[in-house]
Amino acid sequence: GGAAAEQGTLFEKLDADKSGAISREEFVSCPLVRDGAGRVQHQDLCADPGAALSVEEKHRLFDTIDVDKMGAVTRKKLNRFATPDGFAPIRF
């Protein structure tokens, strides 16, 4: 994928300030929803958006992904839990 193919992936949607890492503030402010299969996705990338995640759920999901507790999620960290369009079904 070149730069064009990367546009509009989950990471780009979550990294609002394009710093290369997703802060807790960025993550919690994103419109994350569950799709029909129960996977968490960004609202803009979801064909069948269901219930939105609560702020508390978003904090728990962020804590799950931020494995080293640095307070930021890099693309590498996100890729352990997500595909370009949404999160894998994980417990958080």
C-alpha positions in Angstrom: 0.0 0.0 0.0 1.5 3.5 -0.7 0.4 6.7 1.0 -2.8 6.8 -1.0 -3.9 3.3 0.1 -3.2 4.2 3.7 -5.7 7.1 3.7 -8.8 6.5 5.7 -7.7 3.5 7.6 -8.6 3.0 11.2 -5.3 4.3 12.4 -5.6 7.5 10.3 -9.1 8.1 11.6 -8.0 7.7 15.2 -4.8 9.7 14.9 -6.6 13.0 14.5 -3.5 15.3 14.8 -1.4 13.0 12.5 1.4 12.7 15.1 1.9 9.0 14.4 0.5 7.9 17.7 -3.1 8.0 19.1 -3.4 9.7 22.4 -6.1 8.7 24.9 -7.9 12.0 24.2 -8.0 11.3 20.5 -9.1 7.7 21.1 -11.9 8.6 23.5 -13.2 11.4 21.2 -13.6 9.1 18.2 -17.0 7.8 17.3 -16.5 4.1 17.8 -19.4 1.7 17.3 -20.1 -2.0 17.3 -21.1 -3.6 14.0 -23.7 -6.3 13.5 -21.1 -8.9 14.4 -20.1 -7.2 17.6 -16.7 -5.9 16.3 -15.7 -2.4 17.3 -15.2 -0.1 14.3 -14.9 3.6 13.6 -18.4 4.9 12.6 -17.1 6.2 9.3 -15.7 2.8 8.3 -18.7 0.7 9.4 -21.3 -0.4 6.9 -23.8 -1.4 9.6 -23.0 0.7 12.7 -24.8 -0.4 15.9 -24.4 0.8 19.4 -21.8 3.4 20.1 -19.2 2.7 22.7 -19.5 4.6 26.0 -16.6 6.8 27.1 -15.9 4.2 29.8 -15.7 1.4 27.2 -13.3 3.5 25.1 -11.0 4.0 28.1 -11.0 0.3 28.7 -10.3 -0.5 25.1 -7.5 2.1 25.0 -6.0 0.5 28.2 -6.1 -3.0 26.5 -4.3 -1.8 23.4 -1.8 0.4 25.2 0.1 -2.7 26.4 3.1 -0.8 27.7 1.0 1.9 29.4 2.8 4.7 27.6 -0.4 6.6 27.2 -0.3 6.5 23.4 -1.1 3.9 20.8 1.3 3.5 17.8 0.4 1.9 14.5 2.3 -1.2 15.6 0.3 -1.5 18.9 -3.0 -0.9 17.1 -2.1 -3.6 14.5 -1.9 -6.2 17.2 -5.6 -5.7 17.9 -7.0 -4.4 14.7 -7.2 -4.7 10.9 -7.2 -1.5 8.8 -11.0 -1.3 9.1 -11.8 -2.3 12.7 -10.8 -4.1 15.9 -10.5 -7.8 16.2 -13.1 -9.2 18.6 -11.3 -8.6 21.9 -12.4 -8.6 25.5 -11.9 -5.2 27.2 
